[in-house]
Amino acid sequence: MKSATTLYEKVGGEEAISKVVDYFYGLVLADDTVNHFFKNTDMEKQHKHQTKFISFALGGPNQYTGLSMAKAHTGMNLQEKHFNAIAKHLHDALAHFGVSESDIDQVLTHVSSLKDDILHK
């Protein structure tokens, strides 16, 4: 019997996740609900952080060395509508690359577990 693979392995590892993150930020930056949060962001650095974060969230190696979720979002006063917009874009980016709905649900469940550290900071 084959050992269980992580979502990280299932989607193709860090290289595939990097492509998902590219597509994800394309959606985010086109969305007036949330794009203003990134107007002064070094997107190359953000892309690297997000790729490592999503890789870890999917069961890959923990190479994420950025700020905690709460610290990273302090002063942004993110609301439920912002969180939901980002979650939708993550869903759509994963779906675009053929990730199954059940696997996407696992990712979004993990992301949702961080909501309290992200909102109203």
N, CA, C and O atoms as a Tinker XYZ file with bonds, in Angstrom:
   484  protein
     1  N      0.843000   -1.196000    0.000000    73     2
     2  CA     0.000000    0.000000    0.000000    64     1     3
     3  C      0.877000    1.243000    0.000000    63     2     4     5
     4  O      1.845000    1.332000    0.755000    81     3
     5  N      0.537000    2.180000   -0.833000    73     3     6
     6  CA     1.299000    3.427000   -0.951000    64     5     7
     7  C      1.046000    4.305000    0.273000    63     6     8     9
     8  O     -0.084000    4.411000    0.749000    81     7
     9  N      2.099000    4.926000    0.769000    73     7    10
    10  CA     1.925000    5.804000    1.926000    64     9    11
    11  C      1.162000    7.059000    1.509000    63    10    12    13
    12  O      1.221000    7.491000    0.358000    81    11
    13  N      0.455000    7.625000    2.464000    73    11    14
    14  CA    -0.327000    8.829000    2.192000    64    13    15
    15  C      0.599000    9.964000    1.782000    63    14    16    17
    16  O      1.644000   10.184000    2.394000    81    15
    17  N      0.205000   10.669000    0.757000    73    15    18
    18  CA     0.998000   11.821000    0.342000    64    17    19
    19  C      0.373000   13.080000    0.929000    63    18    20    21
    20  O     -0.833000   13.146000    1.165000    81    19
    21  N      1.204000   14.053000    1.153000    73    19    22
    22  CA     0.701000   15.331000    1.647000    64    21    23
    23  C      0.077000   16.096000    0.486000    63    22    24    25
    24  O      0.339000   15.798000   -0.679000    81    23
    25  N     -0.734000   17.066000    0.810000    73    23    26
    26  CA    -1.276000   17.941000   -0.236000    64    25    27
    27  C     -0.138000   18.620000   -0.984000    63    26    28    29
    28  O     -0.213000   18.842000   -2.193000    81    27
    29  N      0.918000   18.945000   -0.244000    73    27    30
    30  CA     2.104000   19.569000   -0.848000    64    29    31
    31  C      2.623000   18.700000   -1.993000    63    30    32    33
    32  O      2.898000   19.202000   -3.083000    81    31
    33  N      2.756000   17.402000   -1.745000    73    31    34
    34  CA     3.245000   16.490000   -2.785000    64    33    35
    35  C      2.208000   16.316000   -3.892000    63    34    36    37
    36  O      2.548000   16.255000   -5.074000    81    35
    37  N      0.944000   16.238000   -3.492000    73    35    38
    38  CA    -0.134000   16.040000   -4.457000    64    37    39
    39  C     -0.205000   17.160000   -5.492000    63    38    40    41
    40  O     -0.448000   16.904000   -6.671000    81    39
    41  N      0.007000   18.405000   -5.049000    73    39    42
    42  CA    -0.107000   19.517000   -6.003000    64    41    43
    43  C      1.179000   19.754000   -6.791000    63    42    44    45
    44  O      1.186000   20.541000   -7.737000    81    43
    45  N      2.256000   19.088000   -6.414000    73    43    46
    46  CA     3.481000   19.183000   -7.201000    64    45    47
    47  C      4.626000   19.916000   -6.532000    63    46    48    49
    48  O      5.586000   20.301000   -7.200000    81    47
    49  N      4.543000   20.118000   -5.214000    73    47    50
    50  CA     5.658000   20.717000   -4.489000    64    49    51
    51  C      5.770000   22.215000   -4.672000    63    50    52    53
    52  O      4.862000   22.876000   -5.177000    81    51
    53  N      6.912000   22.732000   -4.247000    73    51    54
    54  CA     7.084000   24.188000   -4.194000    64    53    55
    55  C      7.021000   24.855000   -5.562000    63    54    56    57
    56  O      6.530000   25.977000   -5.677000    81    55
    57  N      7.507000   24.187000   -6.590000    73    55    58
    58  CA     7.478000   24.793000   -7.931000    64    57    59
    59  C      6.042000   25.013000   -8.394000    63    58    60    61
    60  O      5.717000   26.070000   -8.937000    81    59
    61  N      5.181000   24.016000   -8.181000    73    59    62
    62  CA     3.772000   24.145000   -8.553000    64    61    63
    63  C      3.084000   25.197000   -7.687000    63    62    64    65
    64  O      2.279000   25.985000   -8.182000    81    63
    65  N      3.400000   25.208000   -6.407000    73    63    66
    66  CA     2.788000   26.169000   -5.493000    64    65    67
    67  C      3.194000   27.591000   -5.873000    63    66    68    69
    68  O      2.390000   28.516000   -5.755000    81    67
    69  N      4.417000   27.771000   -6.322000    73    67    70
    70  CA     4.870000   29.083000   -6.772000    64    69    71
    71  C      4.004000   29.583000   -7.932000    63    70    72    73
    72  O      3.691000   30.771000   -8.002000    81    71
    73  N      3.619000   28.687000   -8.837000    73    71    74
    74  CA     2.748000   29.059000   -9.958000    64    73    75
    75  C      1.354000   29.419000   -9.460000    63    74    76    77
    76  O      0.737000   30.363000   -9.954000    81    75
    77  N      0.858000   28.659000   -8.473000    73    75    78
    78  CA    -0.441000   28.966000   -7.873000    64    77    79
    79  C     -0.398000   30.359000   -7.247000    63    78    80    81
    80  O     -1.328000   31.150000   -7.403000    81    79
    81  N      0.704000   30.652000   -6.531000    73    79    82
    82  CA     0.848000   31.957000   -5.867000    64    81    83
    83  C      0.895000   33.083000   -6.899000    63    82    84    85
    84  O      0.304000   34.141000   -6.679000    81    83
    85  N      1.579000   32.877000   -8.009000    73    83    86
    86  CA     1.588000   33.874000   -9.100000    64    85    87
    87  C      0.164000   34.181000   -9.553000    63    86    88    89
    88  O     -0.239000   35.341000   -9.644000    81    87
    89  N     -0.570000   33.141000   -9.829000    73    87    90
    90  CA    -1.949000   33.291000  -10.303000    64    89    91
    91  C     -2.813000   33.949000   -9.223000    63    90    92    93
    92  O     -3.613000   34.839000   -9.512000    81    91
    93  N     -2.641000   33.499000   -7.978000    73    91    94
    94  CA    -3.366000   34.047000   -6.826000    64    93    95
    95  C     -3.167000   35.549000   -6.721000    63    94    96    97
    96  O     -4.139000   36.289000   -6.575000    81    95
    97  N     -1.914000   36.016000   -6.793000    73    95    98
    98  CA    -1.677000   37.452000   -6.677000    64    97    99
    99  C     -2.193000   38.225000   -7.887000    63    98   100   101
   100  O     -2.522000   39.405000   -7.766000    81    99
   101  N     -2.268000   37.587000   -9.039000    73    99   102
   102  CA    -2.906000   38.224000  -10.186000    64   101   103
   103  C     -4.366000   38.524000   -9.883000    63   102   104   105
   104  O     -4.866000   39.603000  -10.202000    81   103
   105  N     -5.047000   37.563000   -9.265000    73   103   106
   106  CA    -6.455000   37.752000   -8.876000    64   105   107
   107  C     -6.581000   38.805000   -7.786000    63   106   108   109
   108  O     -7.444000   39.681000   -7.855000    81   107
   109  N     -5.715000   38.717000   -6.778000    73   107   110
   110  CA    -5.763000   39.646000   -5.646000    64   109   111
   111  C     -5.536000   41.084000   -6.107000    63   110   112   113
   112  O     -6.272000   41.991000   -5.718000    81   111
   113  N     -4.519000   41.287000   -6.934000    73   111   114
   114  CA    -4.171000   42.645000   -7.351000    64   113   115
   115  C     -5.196000   43.246000   -8.309000    63   114   116   117
   116  O     -5.224000   44.461000   -8.503000    81   115
   117  N     -6.038000   42.405000   -8.907000    73   115   118
   118  CA    -7.102000   42.891000   -9.783000    64   117   119
   119  C     -8.398000   43.165000   -9.005000    63   118   120   121
   120  O     -9.378000   43.641000   -9.578000    81   119
   121  N     -8.397000   42.866000   -7.711000    73   119   122
   122  CA    -9.603000   42.973000   -6.884000    64   121   123
   123  C     -9.544000   44.231000   -6.016000    63   122   124   125
   124  O     -8.738000   44.320000   -5.090000    81   123
   125  N    -10.401000   45.195000   -6.324000    73   123   126
   126  CA   -10.407000   46.468000   -5.583000    64   125   127
   127  C    -10.805000   46.315000   -4.117000    63   126   128   129
   128  O    -10.595000   47.232000   -3.323000    81   127
   129  N    -11.372000   45.178000   -3.751000    73   127   130
   130  CA   -11.722000   44.926000   -2.350000    64   129   131
   131  C    -10.459000   44.820000   -1.488000    63   130   132   133
   132  O    -10.451000   45.229000   -0.327000    81   131
   133  N     -9.392000   44.263000   -2.075000    73   131   134
   134  CA    -8.187000   43.963000   -1.284000    64   133   135
   135  C     -6.872000   44.474000   -1.856000    63   134   136   137
   136  O     -5.867000   44.472000   -1.147000    81   135
   137  N     -6.841000   44.909000   -3.105000    73   135   138
   138  CA    -5.546000   45.248000   -3.712000    64   137   139
   139  C     -4.846000   46.425000   -3.041000    63   138   140   141
   140  O     -3.620000   46.522000   -3.094000    81   139
   141  N     -5.607000   47.321000   -2.411000    73   139   142
   142  CA    -4.971000   48.466000   -1.751000    64   141   143
   143  C     -4.071000   48.047000   -0.581000    63   142   144   145
   144  O     -3.182000   48.803000   -0.187000    81   143
   145  N     -4.291000   46.866000   -0.031000    73   143   146
   146  CA    -3.433000   46.386000    1.061000    64   145   147
   147  C     -2.014000   46.081000    0.561000    63   146   148   149
   148  O     -1.081000   45.980000    1.358000    81   147
   149  N     -1.859000   45.937000   -0.746000    73   147   150
   150  CA    -0.567000   45.536000   -1.315000    64   149   151
   151  C      0.131000   46.654000   -2.078000    63   150   152   153
   152  O      1.160000   46.417000   -2.710000    81   151
   153  N     -0.423000   47.894000   -2.029000    73   151   154
   154  CA     0.128000   48.951000   -2.871000    64   153   155
   155  C      1.572000   49.326000   -2.511000    63   154   156   157
   156  O      2.324000   49.782000   -3.372000    81   155
   157  N      1.959000   49.137000   -1.255000    73   155   158
   158  CA     3.344000   49.439000   -0.860000    64   157   159
   159  C      4.139000   48.178000   -0.516000    63   158   160   161
   160  O      5.113000   48.230000    0.235000    81   159
   161  N      3.713000   47.061000   -1.070000    73   159   162
   162  CA     4.323000   45.769000   -0.759000    64   161   163
   163  C      5.366000   45.400000   -1.805000    63   162   164   165
   164  O      5.142000   45.566000   -3.004000    81   163
   165  N      6.501000   44.900000   -1.344000    73   163   166
   166  CA     7.502000   44.310000   -2.237000    64   165   167
   167  C      6.938000   42.955000   -2.669000    63   166   168   169
   168  O      7.040000   41.973000   -1.934000    81   167
   169  N      6.344000   42.906000   -3.861000    73   167   170
   170  CA     5.616000   41.713000   -4.284000    64   169   171
   171  C      6.538000   40.514000   -4.514000    63   170   172   173
   172  O      6.103000   39.372000   -4.366000    81   171
   173  N      7.788000   40.749000   -4.868000    73   171   174
   174  CA     8.711000   39.625000   -5.033000    64   173   175
   175  C      8.946000   38.942000   -3.688000    63   174   176   177
   176  O      8.914000   37.716000   -3.582000    81   175
   177  N      9.180000   39.757000   -2.670000    73   175   178
   178  CA     9.372000   39.232000   -1.311000    64   177   179
   179  C      8.081000   38.577000   -0.813000    63   178   180   181
   180  O      8.114000   37.500000   -0.216000    81   179
   181  N      6.953000   39.231000   -1.060000    73   179   182
   182  CA     5.649000   38.700000   -0.651000    64   181   183
   183  C      5.387000   37.349000   -1.308000    63   182   184   185
   184  O      4.895000   36.424000   -0.660000    81   183
   185  N      5.714000   37.236000   -2.592000    73   183   186
   186  CA     5.521000   35.987000   -3.338000    64   185   187
   187  C      6.330000   34.865000   -2.692000    63   186   188   189
   188  O      5.826000   33.758000   -2.501000    81   187
   189  N      7.586000   35.157000   -2.358000    73   187   190
   190  CA     8.444000   34.133000   -1.729000    64   189   191
   191  C      7.884000   33.704000   -0.384000    63   190   192   193
   192  O      7.829000   32.511000   -0.084000    81   191
   193  N      7.468000   34.672000    0.432000    73   191   194
   194  CA     6.885000   34.361000    1.740000    64   193   195
   195  C      5.623000   33.507000    1.578000    63   194   196   197
   196  O      5.445000   32.500000    2.264000    81   195
   197  N      4.752000   33.930000    0.656000    73   195   198
   198  CA     3.475000   33.239000    0.477000    64   197   199
   199  C      3.691000   31.829000   -0.048000    63   198   200   201
   200  O      2.977000   30.909000    0.351000    81   199
   201  N      4.666000   31.640000   -0.938000    73   199   202
   202  CA     4.963000   30.304000   -1.460000    64   201   203
   203  C      5.418000   29.390000   -0.322000    63   202   204   205
   204  O      4.963000   28.250000   -0.225000    81   203
   205  N      6.300000   29.877000    0.528000    73   203   206
   206  CA     6.768000   29.081000    1.666000    64   205   207
   207  C      5.641000   28.809000    2.659000    63   206   208   209
   208  O      5.526000   27.704000    3.189000    81   207
   209  N      4.808000   29.824000    2.908000    73   207   210
   210  CA     3.699000   29.665000    3.835000    64   209   211
   211  C      2.701000   28.630000    3.315000    63   210   212   213
   212  O      2.306000   27.730000    4.056000    81   211
   213  N      2.290000   28.747000    2.050000    73   211   214
   214  CA     1.324000   27.799000    1.493000    64   213   215
   215  C      1.937000   26.408000    1.391000    63   214   216   217
   216  O      1.245000   25.413000    1.608000    81   215
   217  N      3.212000   26.327000    1.067000    73   215   218
   218  CA     3.885000   25.029000    1.034000    64   217   219
   219  C      3.778000   24.342000    2.395000    63   218   220   221
   220  O      3.443000   23.160000    2.478000    81   219
   221  N      4.064000   25.091000    3.455000    73   219   222
   222  CA     3.973000   24.549000    4.808000    64   221   223
   223  C      2.523000   24.201000    5.155000    63   222   224   225
   224  O      2.263000   23.158000    5.755000    81   223
   225  N      1.581000   25.069000    4.780000    73   223   226
   226  CA     0.166000   24.830000    5.070000    64   225   227
   227  C     -0.340000   23.553000    4.391000    63   226   228   229
   228  O     -1.289000   22.928000    4.865000    81   227
   229  N      0.293000   23.174000    3.291000    73   227   230
   230  CA    -0.095000   21.969000    2.556000    64   229   231
   231  C      0.697000   20.737000    2.995000    63   230   232   233
   232  O      0.582000   19.673000    2.388000    81   231
   233  N      1.497000   20.883000    4.045000    73   231   234
   234  CA     2.220000   19.724000    4.558000    64   233   235
   235  C      3.644000   19.599000    4.060000    63   234   236   237
   236  O      4.287000   18.571000    4.270000    81   235
   237  N      4.146000   20.633000    3.403000    73   235   238
   238  CA     5.532000   20.621000    2.937000    64   237   239
   239  C      6.475000   21.046000    4.049000    63   238   240   241
   240  O      6.060000   21.240000    5.192000    81   239
   241  N      7.741000   21.186000    3.705000    73   239   242
   242  CA     8.721000   21.581000    4.726000    64   241   243
   243  C      8.444000   22.982000    5.260000    63   242   244   245
   244  O      7.994000   23.858000    4.522000    81   243
   245  N      8.715000   23.184000    6.535000    73   243   246
   246  CA     8.493000   24.500000    7.128000    64   245   247
   247  C      9.722000   25.358000    6.909000    63   246   248   249
   248  O     10.686000   25.295000    7.673000    81   247
   249  N      9.678000   26.159000    5.858000    73   247   250
   250  CA    10.771000   27.083000    5.554000    64   249   251
   251  C     10.323000   28.509000    5.801000    63   250   252   253
   252  O     11.049000   29.460000    5.512000    81   251
   253  N      9.117000   28.651000    6.339000    73   251   254
   254  CA     8.554000   29.984000    6.555000    64   253   255
   255  C      9.225000   30.624000    7.762000    63   254   256   257
   256  O      9.203000   30.081000    8.866000    81   255
   257  N      9.822000   31.791000    7.531000    73   255   258
   258  CA    10.530000   32.483000    8.607000    64   257   259
   259  C      9.991000   33.903000    8.787000    63   258   260   261
   260  O     10.628000   34.748000    9.417000    81   259
   261  N      8.834000   34.142000    8.236000    73   259   262
   262  CA     8.252000   35.480000    8.319000    64   261   263
   263  C      7.635000   35.746000    9.677000    63   262   264   265
   264  O      7.747000   34.941000   10.601000    81   263
   265  N      6.988000   36.881000    9.776000    73   263   266
   266  CA     6.296000   37.275000   10.996000    64   265   267
   267  C      5.134000   36.327000   11.274000    63   266   268   269
   268  O      4.640000   35.653000   10.370000    81   267
   269  N      4.707000   36.284000   12.527000    73   267   270
   270  CA     3.508000   35.528000   12.854000    64   269   271
   271  C      2.336000   36.165000   12.098000    63   270   272   273
   272  O      2.413000   37.315000   11.664000    81   271
   273  N      1.274000   35.410000   11.951000    73   271   274
   274  CA     0.096000   35.932000   11.258000    64   273   275
   275  C     -0.409000   37.209000   11.934000    63   274   276   277
   276  O     -0.728000   38.184000   11.254000    81   275
   277  N     -0.481000   37.206000   13.252000    73   275   278
   278  CA    -0.979000   38.377000   13.973000    64   277   279
   279  C     -0.069000   39.584000   13.747000    63   278   280   281
   280  O     -0.550000   40.686000   13.482000    81   279
   281  N      1.247000   39.378000   13.851000    73   279   282
   282  CA     2.188000   40.488000   13.654000    64   281   283
   283  C      2.166000   40.987000   12.216000    63   282   284   285
   284  O      2.212000   42.193000   11.976000    81   283
   285  N      2.096000   40.075000   11.267000    73   283   286
   286  CA     2.122000   40.457000    9.847000    64   285   287
   287  C      0.912000   41.303000    9.464000    63   286   288   289
   288  O      0.982000   42.097000    8.526000    81   287
   289  N     -0.192000   41.138000   10.182000    73   287   290
   290  CA    -1.426000   41.832000    9.819000    64   289   291
   291  C     -1.799000   42.963000   10.780000    63   290   292   293
   292  O     -2.866000   43.563000   10.654000    81   291
   293  N     -0.916000   43.252000   11.737000    73   291   294
   294  CA    -1.172000   44.331000   12.695000    64   293   295
   295  C     -1.277000   45.669000   11.967000    63   294   296   297
   296  O     -0.466000   45.984000   11.096000    81   295
   297  N     -2.287000   46.445000   12.340000    73   295   298
   298  CA    -2.469000   47.765000   11.752000    64   297   299
   299  C     -3.238000   47.763000   10.444000    63   298   300   301
   300  O     -3.541000   48.828000    9.907000    81   299
   301  N     -3.560000   46.590000    9.922000    73   299   302
   302  CA    -4.267000   46.519000    8.635000    64   301   303
   303  C     -5.784000   46.571000    8.810000    63   302   304   305
   304  O     -6.513000   46.905000    7.876000    81   303
   305  N     -6.254000   46.238000   10.014000    73   303   306
   306  CA    -7.688000   46.220000   10.316000    64   305   307
   307  C     -8.480000   45.455000    9.256000    63   306   308   309
   308  O     -9.482000   45.947000    8.738000    81   307
   309  N     -8.019000   44.258000    8.947000    73   307   310
   310  CA    -8.711000   43.419000    7.970000    64   309   311
   311  C    -10.053000   42.958000    8.530000    63   310   312   313
   312  O    -10.165000   42.584000    9.698000    81   311
   313  N    -11.059000   42.994000    7.673000    73   311   314
   314  CA   -12.419000   42.599000    8.042000    64   313   315
   315  C    -12.775000   41.282000    7.350000    63   314   316   317
   316  O    -12.047000   40.784000    6.490000    81   315
   317  N    -13.908000   40.746000    7.754000    73   315   318
   318  CA   -14.400000   39.473000    7.200000    64   317   319
   319  C    -14.445000   39.509000    5.665000    63   318   320   321
   320  O    -14.057000   38.535000    5.020000    81   319
   321  N    -14.913000   40.617000    5.070000    73   319   322
   322  CA   -15.020000   40.688000    3.600000    64   321   323
   323  C    -13.646000   40.579000    2.941000    63   322   324   325
   324  O    -13.533000   40.022000    1.849000    81   323
   325  N    -12.602000   41.101000    3.584000    73   323   326
   326  CA   -11.250000   41.006000    3.026000    64   325   327
   327  C    -10.752000   39.568000    3.111000    63   326   328   329
   328  O    -10.192000   39.030000    2.156000    81   327
   329  N    -10.967000   38.962000    4.269000    73   327   330
   330  CA   -10.556000   37.563000    4.459000    64   329   331
   331  C    -11.251000   36.677000    3.429000    63   330   332   333
   332  O    -10.616000   35.832000    2.798000    81   331
   333  N    -12.550000   36.874000    3.266000    73   331   334
   334  CA   -13.326000   36.058000    2.328000    64   333   335
   335  C    -12.859000   36.252000    0.890000    63   334   336   337
   336  O    -12.814000   35.294000    0.118000    81   335
   337  N    -12.512000   37.483000    0.525000    73   335   338
   338  CA   -12.021000   37.745000   -0.836000    64   337   339
   339  C    -10.701000   37.008000   -1.079000    63   338   340   341
   340  O    -10.511000   36.399000   -2.132000    81   339
   341  N     -9.797000   37.066000   -0.107000    73   339   342
   342  CA    -8.510000   36.381000   -0.241000    64   341   343
   343  C     -8.714000   34.866000   -0.308000    63   342   344   345
   344  O     -8.088000   34.186000   -1.121000    81   343
   345  N     -9.593000   34.342000    0.549000    73   343   346
   346  CA    -9.875000   32.900000    0.539000    64   345   347
   347  C    -10.456000   32.470000   -0.807000    63   346   348   349
   348  O    -10.104000   31.410000   -1.325000    81   347
   349  N    -11.343000   33.289000   -1.374000    73   347   350
   350  CA   -11.931000   32.972000   -2.684000    64   349   351
   351  C    -10.852000   32.955000   -3.761000    63   350   352   353
   352  O    -10.848000   32.076000   -4.623000    81   351
   353  N     -9.947000   33.914000   -3.716000    73   351   354
   354  CA    -8.875000   33.950000   -4.719000    64   353   355
   355  C     -7.940000   32.746000   -4.565000    63   354   356   357
   356  O     -7.463000   32.196000   -5.558000    81   355
   357  N     -7.683000   32.345000   -3.335000    73   355   358
   358  CA    -6.859000   31.154000   -3.115000    64   357   359
   359  C     -7.583000   29.928000   -3.662000    63   358   360   361
   360  O     -6.972000   29.094000   -4.330000    81   359
   361  N     -8.867000   29.817000   -3.384000    73   359   362
   362  CA    -9.669000   28.715000   -3.928000    64   361   363
   363  C     -9.559000   28.695000   -5.449000    63   362   364   365
   364  O     -9.266000   27.660000   -6.046000    81   363
   365  N     -9.798000   29.853000   -6.071000    73   363   366
   366  CA    -9.817000   29.923000   -7.529000    64   365   367
   367  C     -8.448000   29.625000   -8.137000    63   366   368   369
   368  O     -8.355000   29.003000   -9.195000    81   367
   369  N     -7.397000   30.067000   -7.468000    73   367   370
   370  CA    -6.046000   29.793000   -7.976000    64   369   371
   371  C     -5.739000   28.299000   -7.894000    63   370   372   373
   372  O     -5.185000   27.727000   -8.833000    81   371
   373  N     -6.093000   27.669000   -6.783000    73   371   374
   374  CA    -5.869000   26.217000   -6.657000    64   373   375
   375  C     -6.704000   25.454000   -7.676000    63   374   376   377
   376  O     -6.214000   24.519000   -8.309000    81   375
   377  N     -7.964000   25.850000   -7.835000    73   375   378
   378  CA    -8.844000   25.186000   -8.808000    64   377   379
   379  C     -8.313000   25.344000  -10.227000    63   378   380   381
   380  O     -8.386000   24.414000  -11.029000    81   379
   381  N     -7.778000   26.529000  -10.535000    73   379   382
   382  CA    -7.219000   26.799000  -11.859000    64   381   383
   383  C     -6.126000   25.783000  -12.216000    63   382   384   385
   384  O     -5.957000   25.423000  -13.381000    81   383
   385  N     -5.397000   25.333000  -11.209000    73   383   386
   386  CA    -4.313000   24.378000  -11.444000    64   385   387
   387  C     -4.738000   22.931000  -11.174000    63   386   388   389
   388  O     -3.895000   22.050000  -11.002000    81   387
   389  N     -6.042000   22.700000  -11.141000    73   387   390
   390  CA    -6.550000   21.330000  -11.097000    64   389   391
   391  C     -6.580000   20.672000   -9.728000    63   390   392   393
   392  O     -6.722000   19.453000   -9.638000    81   391
   393  N     -6.449000   21.446000   -8.666000    73   391   394
   394  CA    -6.547000   20.869000   -7.326000    64   393   395
   395  C     -8.018000   20.553000   -7.064000    63   394   396   397
   396  O     -8.894000   21.372000   -7.345000    81   395
   397  N     -8.285000   19.371000   -6.528000    73   395   398
   398  CA    -9.668000   18.932000   -6.312000    64   397   399
   399  C    -10.349000   19.771000   -5.229000    63   398   400   401
   400  O     -9.690000   20.346000   -4.363000    81   399
   401  N    -11.674000   19.828000   -5.295000    73   399   402
   402  CA   -12.447000   20.594000   -4.308000    64   401   403
   403  C    -12.199000   20.078000   -2.889000    63   402   404   405
   404  O    -12.123000   20.872000   -1.952000    81   403
   405  N    -12.072000   18.757000   -2.720000    73   403   406
   406  CA   -11.853000   18.222000   -1.369000    64   405   407
   407  C    -10.491000   18.660000   -0.832000    63   406   408   409
   408  O    -10.354000   18.944000    0.358000    81   407
   409  N     -9.494000   18.713000   -1.699000    73   407   410
   410  CA    -8.170000   19.185000   -1.272000    64   409   411
   411  C     -8.189000   20.691000   -1.005000    63   410   412   413
   412  O     -7.561000   21.167000   -0.059000    81   411
   413  N     -8.906000   21.428000   -1.837000    73   411   414
   414  CA    -9.036000   22.872000   -1.621000    64   413   415
   415  C     -9.731000   23.127000   -0.279000    63   414   416   417
   416  O     -9.338000   24.024000    0.466000    81   415
   417  N    -10.757000   22.338000    0.021000    73   415   418
   418  CA   -11.450000   22.481000    1.308000    64   417   419
   419  C    -10.485000   22.302000    2.474000    63   418   420   421
   420  O    -10.575000   23.020000    3.469000    81   419
   421  N     -9.559000   21.347000    2.358000    73   419   422
   422  CA    -8.561000   21.142000    3.418000    64   421   423
   423  C     -7.691000   22.381000    3.580000    63   422   424   425
   424  O     -7.415000   22.809000    4.701000    81   423
   425  N     -7.263000   22.952000    2.473000    73   423   426
   426  CA    -6.422000   24.154000    2.510000    64   425   427
   427  C     -7.192000   25.301000    3.151000    63   426   428   429
   428  O     -6.668000   25.984000    4.031000    81   427
   429  N     -8.418000   25.516000    2.722000    73   427   430
   430  CA    -9.214000   26.628000    3.240000    64   429   431
   431  C     -9.571000   26.439000    4.712000    63   430   432   433
   432  O     -9.696000   27.415000    5.453000    81   431
   433  N     -9.735000   25.189000    5.134000    73   431   434
   434  CA    -9.968000   24.913000    6.554000    64   433   435
   435  C     -8.749000   25.337000    7.363000    63   434   436   437
   436  O     -8.877000   25.928000    8.435000    81   435
   437  N     -7.558000   25.027000    6.835000    73   435   438
   438  CA    -6.323000   25.433000    7.514000    64   437   439
   439  C     -6.213000   26.962000    7.563000    63   438   440   441
   440  O     -5.893000   27.538000    8.603000    81   439
   441  N     -6.477000   27.594000    6.450000    73   439   442
   442  CA    -6.415000   29.053000    6.387000    64   441   443
   443  C     -7.433000   29.665000    7.353000    63   442   444   445
   444  O     -7.128000   30.636000    8.045000    81   443
   445  N     -8.628000   29.100000    7.399000    73   443   446
   446  CA    -9.677000   29.614000    8.298000    64   445   447
   447  C     -9.277000   29.513000    9.763000    63   446   448   449
   448  O     -9.716000   30.317000   10.586000    81   447
   449  N     -8.445000   28.530000   10.093000    73   447   450
   450  CA    -8.000000   28.381000   11.475000    64   449   451
   451  C     -7.120000   29.557000   11.911000    63   450   452   453
   452  O     -6.882000   29.749000   13.103000    81   451
   453  N     -6.647000   30.333000   10.953000    73   451   454
   454  CA    -5.787000   31.490000   11.235000    64   453   455
   455  C     -6.573000   32.802000   11.273000    63   454   456   457
   456  O     -6.004000   33.863000   11.532000    81   455
   457  N     -7.872000   32.726000   11.016000    73   455   458
   458  CA    -8.693000   33.934000   10.885000    64   457   459
   459  C     -8.575000   34.852000   12.100000    63   458   460   461
   460  O     -8.453000   36.068000   11.945000    81   459
   461  N     -8.610000   34.289000   13.297000    73   459   462
   462  CA    -8.540000   35.124000   14.513000    64   461   463
   463  C     -7.212000   35.870000   14.614000    63   462   464   465
   464  O     -7.156000   36.941000   15.220000    81   463
   465  N     -6.144000   35.327000   14.035000    73   463   466
   466  CA    -4.839000   35.986000   14.066000    64   465   467
   467  C     -4.715000   37.054000   12.992000    63   466   468   469
   468  O     -3.781000   37.856000   13.021000    81   467
   469  N     -5.642000   37.075000   12.045000    73   467   470
   470  CA    -5.543000   37.967000   10.891000    64   469   471
   471  C     -6.514000   39.147000   10.990000    63   470   472   473
   472  O     -6.145000   40.279000   10.676000    81   471
   473  N     -7.742000   38.891000   11.419000    73   471   474
   474  CA    -8.777000   39.920000   11.384000    64   473   475
   475  C     -8.704000   40.886000   12.552000    63   474   476   477
   476  O     -8.287000   40.528000   13.653000    81   475
   477  N     -9.118000   42.113000   12.289000    73   475   478
   478  CA    -9.278000   43.176000   13.303000    64   477   479
   479  C     -7.980000   43.494000   14.059000    63   478   480   481
   480  O     -8.023000   43.854000   15.235000    81   479
   481  N     -6.847000   43.364000   13.398000    73   479   482
   482  CA    -5.556000   43.640000   14.051000    64   481   483
   483  C     -5.136000   45.073000   13.768000    63   482   484
   484  O     -4.079000   45.509000   14.224000    81   483
